[in-house]
Structure formats: C-alpha cells, structure tokens
Amino acid sequence: MTAAPAAGPGPQTLPAGPTLLLKRLDALLEGWGTDSGATPMIMPPLLPVADLSRLDVYENFPHQALVVSTLDLTRHQPGVPHERFTADDLEPALFGLPSAACFAVYLHHEGRALPEGTTVTVLGRCFRREEHYDGLRRLLGFHMREIVALGSADFTQEHLRRFEERVTALTAALGLAVRKEAATDPFYDRGGQRALLQRLSPVKHEFLVDDLAIASLNVHRNFFGERCRITLEGTGSPVHTSCVAFGLERWLSVLYTRYGSWEAATEAVEKAAAALGTGGDER
C-alpha cells in the first residue's frame, strides 16, 4: 500500500497511485460535462491582473491572492545562490494565479453573444494563499474540474439541479458520508442589492465529507455576464452563469481515507462509474 502524501508547506508531488486515481476521477467528471453537451477547453494557467481585478477577485478574495512577477537581478552577485527574493527584486506583476477555474471561461467569452444552453468544462490549476496547508486537504496549488453553464437564469439553475443529483449519486455509490451546506462566496458586491440577494438566497452550496468541501454548486446570476459583456443571443441581455466545481486533490484525500489504499480507491471509482452508467474514457 502506497502511503498518502505527507503534510507540507503547500506544494505536493503526486506519486503514481494518486496520479492514476486523479486522472480516472477527472475522466469521470469531464465525461459528465461532455455527455451533457459541454465543450471541453484548456484555459491559460495565468490571467492578467487587470482582468481579474475587473471581476472583483482582489476585492473579494484578497486573502487568497497570488501574482507572478519577473525578476530584476542586476544587483545580485553572479554565482551566489538564491534562497528567497525580496520586493526590491520584483518587477511589476502583470499576471495572477487564478483561485478558481471558471474565471478564465468568462474572460474567454468576453464581448460575445452566446446561444442558450452554452456549457463549458475545464480542468484548471488553481492557487490559493491559505493560513495553513494540510496534505491533500488544503494545498497552495491544486486541480479543479469545473462544468460551467452560460445562458438564461432557468438554464443555469437547471444545470445545478442536474449535477447535484449526479454528485449525490456518486458519493452514495462510493460510500462517502456527505452533507450539503450553504456557504458564502462573495462574487457579488459587498453592499447594495446584490449583497441583499446573496443573504436572502445563498449563492453557493458545498458538499462536505468530514467538514472538508469536495464539491460546490455556485450561482453567479448575471454578475459575470455584466462584467464581461457576455450576452444571450436573441435578447441582448447579460447571460446568467453557474458552475459545479470539484477540488480533485480533496477527493483523493477522502477516498484514500475511506478505502485505505490508492488501488482500492481507484477500483471503487471504476465500480461507481460502471454502476451509474457514467463514463469518461480511461486515461
């Protein structure tokens, strides 16, 4: 039996066992999207700071923000090893590391008119500055599979209802004791009408196993449609959006705890996929 990756400062290497499980699980989740008509896409690993700022990322998630900068090492002595860099060594940071995979989807569709029922699925590398890190449960950088809906309010709500049923069925088939709870996700302005709507009708629900969120259902209403000028064909109105998101390393953590080995956990995912009739090709 291969042990689970140890707790560390944030970065983690996945050996063969968890790598194979992650790929198989992601194939299943991607298959959910493509079977429902979602277009698979690969999004850039970095996004312009200016674009993320327009989406209120740095206002709403300042505690998670990470940016990328080039270096000015003209003052450093050649041959001297570097253990860290200071602010004086950094040039202006123009790119940010995204904390969620769906941001790139909205930026990609900026200024476009979309047909009703547009759905996209992406596997993103996401990054979050946390107060502490805990093995695969809480990482500096991790994989997030998202299935994103863009269209009318009714379509985006139905998207979440459909995938809530799938998440519930999958966790039951895997023998995971999961509960659904309302959470907060400040995609909206902290004040004004949007904040009031969020308090009256939660915009995020999480599926938790032992207090660890492994998936979430997110309602954005027309926030990203307005900010990115994405409209619905035939109406010209800003699209509504919603997404279902899966933190893959967190799934690895709960599956390893449940089954005791990577081999047993992978076999369980295979059996669950077969029992549910949902797929994704082997990878």
N, C-alpha and C positions, 0 to 999 in steps of 0.2 A: 504493500500500500504506500503510495506516494503521499507525503505529508502536505498539508496546506501551506501556502506561502506564509512566512512569519510576518509579524507586525513590524513595521518600519516607518521611516520618516515620510513616506508618501509614494515614491516610485516603487514599483513591484515588477519583477520578472515572472512570467507565467511559464512553468515547465511544460512538458509535453501533455501531461494529463489534463490540467486545467485549460490548456490551449485547445485541445480537441473538444472538450466539453463546451467551451465558449463558442467555437465555430459551429458545433452542432445545434446549440441553443439558438444562436443567431440565425442559422439557416431556417429553423422552425419559425422564428418571429418574422423574418423577412418574407417567408412564404405566406404568412398571414396577410401581409400587406399586398404582395403581388397577386395572390389569389383573389383579393378584393379590388383589383384594378389599379393598385398603386404603382407609380413609376419609380423604379429603383434609381438612385442617384448617389454619386460620390461628391461630397462637398469639400471645400478647401479647409485645411487644418487651422488656418489663421484668417481672421476677419479684420477689416480696417477699424481702428479705434473710432473714427468719426462715424462709421455706420452703426457700430454697437451703441455709441452714445445717442444716436437718433432713436434707438429702441429703448432708451432709458436703462440700459444694462448697468451702467456705472452709478446711476442714481438708486436703482432698486436692489442691486446686488454688490455694493461696494466691498463687502467683507469677502467676496469670492474672487474679486478681480485679479487677473494676471495679464501682463502685457509682455511683448517681446521687443527687445531693443538691439540694435547693432552696437558695436564697441568702438571706442576710440582709445587705442593702446599706444599712442605715440609717445606718451610719457613713461611707459614701462621699460625697464631694462631687459634686453633680449636674454633669453635663457633662464630667466627667473620664473619658476613655476607659479601658477595662479591657483589659489585656493578659494578666492571669492573676488567679486568685483564690487566697487562702490558706485554711488550715484555719479561721481565725477567721471567714471569710465564709460558711462552710458550716453548714447545719443538719443534724441527724442524717439519715443516709442510710437510707432505708427500702426502697429498691428496688435490685436488682442487675442488671447487664447479663449475660445468660447466656453461658457459654462453649460450650455445646452446645445444639442444638435440642430434644433429647429430654427435657430436664428438665421443660419445660412440659407434655409429654404425660403424664408420670407424675403431676404435680400436678393436672392436669385430671381424671384418673380417680381421684383420691384417695377412698377410702372406698366404692368401687363394686365390685360383683360382675360380672365380665365373662365372656362366653361364650368357650369355647375357640376359638383362631384369630383373636383380635382383632388387627387390623393398622391402623396409622395412618401417614399420610405428611404431612410438614410441610416447608415451606421457612422456615428461621429466619434472622434476622440475629443473628450471634454475635460476641462481642467477647472479645479476649484481650490482656492486657498481656504483651508479649514483650520479651526483652532487645534485640532489634533487629528491624527491619522490612525487607522486601526485595521491593519492587514487588508483583506479584500473588501471589508465592510465600508471603509472610508479612505479614498485614495486622492492623491494630488491629480493624477491623470487616469482616465478610465474610458471604457467603451459605453456608448449609449445608442441603442437602437430606438428609432422613433418612426412612427407612422402618422403622418400629418395630413389633415383634411383642410381644404380651402374651398369655400362655397357659401351657400346660404346658411342662416342660423340653424334651420331644421336639419340640413345635411350634416353639419358639424356635430350637432347633438346626437344624431343617429349613429355617426361614426364612433362616438364614445360608448354608446349603449352596446353596439355590436362587439367592440373589443373588450368591454367589461365582461361580457359573457364568456369570451374566449379566455381571458385571464383567470376568471373564476373556475372554468372547466379544467384548465391546465394545472393550476395549483392543487385542485382536488385530485386530479389524476396522479400528481407527484407526491401526494400525501403531505402537503405543506399546510400547516395551520395558519391561515391568512385572515386578516381582517381589513376592512376598508374604512378609512377615516378621512374626514375633511381636513384639509391643510390650507395654508396660505401661500400664495405665490404672487408677489406684487408686480405683475405685468402691467398693472394699471397705475394711474396717478395715485399718490398717497392721499390726496384731498379731492374734494369735489364729487361729482355724480358717479364716476367710475368706482371710487373707493366705497361709496354707499352701496352700489350694486354688489360689490365683492362681499361686503359684510352680510347683505341680505341673502345672497346666493353664492355659496363657495365656488371658486373657480378652479380648485384643484382638489382631487381626492387621491389618496395614496393607498396602495396595498402593502401591508406590513406583515413581516414574519419576525416574531421576537423583537418587536419595536424597530426593525430595520425596513425601510421603504425599498421595495424591489421593483415597483412599477407605479406609474401615476397616470391619471386622466386629467387633462388640462384644457380648460375653456378660456379662450382669449377674446371672445366676442369679435368686434371689428377693430381691435386695437392695432394689430399688425397690418390689417388691410388699409387703415388710415395712414399709419406711419410710412408704409412702403408704397402707397398709392396703387394697391392691387385691387382691381375691380371685378365685378361679376358681369360676364357677357350678357348683353341684352338689357341690363338695368343701369349700369354705370355706378352702382353702389359699392362701397368698400366691402370686400369679402369678409366673412367671419372665418375664423380658424380654430382648430382644436387639434390636440395631439395626444397620443398614448406613447409613453416613454418607458424604457427598460434599462436599468443600470446593470449591465451584464456581469460585472465582477461581483456585485451584490448577490445576484442569482447563484454564482459559483459558490459563494460563501455559505448560503443557506442550503444548497444542495449537498455540499461536502459535509456539513453538519448533520444533515438528515440521513445520508447514506454511508458515510464513513470512508469512502474512497472515491477517487475520480472515475474509476472504471464502473463502479456501481451506479454513480450519479449519471454518467453518460448513458448507461443501459436503461436507466429509469426514464430519461428524456426520450430515448428511442421508443420505448414501450408506450409512453404517454402520447407521443406524436402518432403512432400507429393506431392506438385506441380511439383517439379523437378524429382521426382521418385528416389531420393537418400535416402539411409537409415542409417543403424546403428540401432542396437536394442535399445529399451528403457533400461535405467539403473536405 
